[in-house]
Amino acid sequence: MGKFLVKTTKSGFMFNLKASNGEVIATSEIYSTESACLNGIESVRKNAVDAKLEDQTVAGFETVTNPKFEVYKDKAGEFRFRLKARNGEIIAVGEGYKAKASCLNGIDSIRRNAPESPVVKEEAK
């Protein structure tokens, strides 16, 4: 099972969803308060399971309604995804992947890990 790791930053709070092997599979934005960050985690838990897939790397792709995972190519030509909540807000993003299959595996990992993963607060160093 993975875990949501809540971290304090200079400008607020953020989380990473880590898979059981310790790899980061999704990252949040910076939230101004810890409670807003925890609400973001709940939103990922709620939306990841039912989110549809919108593959923007295919010509003439079909736009789907939120919640959704958007798969796209970045400027470096790598495959990335972002998870959007029902209201259209981006609630989690993935790293760049060289292969589209790896990107899709990242999305699948979020669907499997997000619902049950515990929240762990990173200790201050």
C-alpha positions in Angstrom: 0.0 0.0 0.0 1.2 3.5 -0.7 1.0 6.6 1.4 0.2 10.3 1.2 3.2 12.2 2.5 2.3 15.7 3.7 5.2 18.1 3.6 5.7 21.7 4.9 7.3 24.0 2.3 8.4 27.6 2.6 5.1 28.8 1.2 2.7 26.3 2.6 1.8 22.6 2.5 1.9 19.9 -0.3 1.5 16.2 -0.6 3.1 13.4 -2.6 1.3 10.1 -3.2 3.9 7.4 -3.0 3.5 3.8 -4.2 4.5 1.0 -1.9 8.0 0.9 -3.5 8.5 4.5 -2.4 8.2 6.0 -5.9 6.3 9.3 -6.1 3.3 8.8 -8.4 1.5 12.1 -7.9 2.2 15.5 -6.5 -0.1 18.3 -5.4 0.0 22.0 -5.7 1.1 24.2 -2.7 -1.7 24.8 -0.3 -1.7 27.7 2.1 -3.0 25.7 5.1 -2.5 22.1 6.2 -6.3 21.6 6.3 -6.6 22.7 2.7 -3.8 20.2 1.8 -5.7 17.4 3.7 -8.9 18.4 1.7 -6.8 18.0 -1.5 -5.9 14.5 -0.4 -9.6 13.7 0.1 -10.4 15.1 -3.3 -7.8 12.8 -4.9 -9.2 9.8 -3.0 -12.7 10.6 -4.2 -12.0 11.5 -7.8 -9.2 9.1 -8.8 -11.4 6.0 -8.8 -14.2 7.4 -11.0 -12.0 9.7 -13.2 -12.3 9.1 -16.9 -9.3 9.2 -19.2 -8.8 12.0 -21.7 -5.9 11.1 -24.0 -4.8 14.5 -25.5 -1.9 12.8 -27.3 -4.3 11.3 -30.0 -5.4 13.4 -32.9 -9.1 14.4 -32.5 -9.3 13.1 -28.9 -12.7 13.1 -27.3 -13.1 15.6 -24.5 -14.6 14.0 -21.4 -16.3 15.5 -18.3 -14.6 15.9 -15.0 -13.3 14.2 -12.9 -10.7 13.1 -15.4 -7.1 12.2 -15.9 -5.7 14.2 -18.8 -2.7 12.6 -20.6 -0.6 15.0 -22.6 2.9 15.6 -24.0 5.0 18.3 -22.4 7.5 20.6 -24.2 10.3 18.0 -23.7 8.1 15.4 -25.5 7.4 13.3 -22.4 4.0 11.9 -21.4 2.4 13.5 -18.3 -1.0 13.4 -16.6 -3.0 15.6 -14.4 -6.0 14.7 -12.3 -8.9 17.2 -12.4 -11.7 17.2 -9.8 -15.3 17.6 -10.7 -15.0 21.4 -10.5 -12.1 21.4 -13.1 -9.4 22.1 -10.5 -6.1 20.3 -11.0 -5.6 18.3 -7.8 -2.6 16.1 -8.7 0.0 15.8 -11.4 2.4 13.1 -12.5 6.1 13.2 -13.5 7.3 13.0 -17.1 7.4 9.5 -18.7 9.3 8.6 -21.8 6.7 5.9 -22.7 2.9 6.4 -22.8 2.4 3.0 -21.3 4.4 4.1 -18.2 2.2 7.2 -17.8 -0.9 5.0 -18.0 0.6 2.7 -15.4 1.1 5.8 -13.1 -2.6 6.6 -13.5 -3.5 3.0 -12.7 -1.3 3.1 -9.6 -3.1 6.2 -8.3 -6.5 4.5 -8.8 -5.2 1.5 -6.8 -3.3 3.4 -4.1 -5.3 6.6 -3.4 -8.4 5.2 -1.7 -6.7 3.3 1.1 -3.3 5.0 1.5 -2.7 6.5 5.0 -1.7 10.2 5.5 1.8 10.6 6.9 3.2 13.9 8.0 6.9 14.4 7.1 9.0 15.2 10.2 10.6 18.6 10.2 14.3 18.4 9.7 
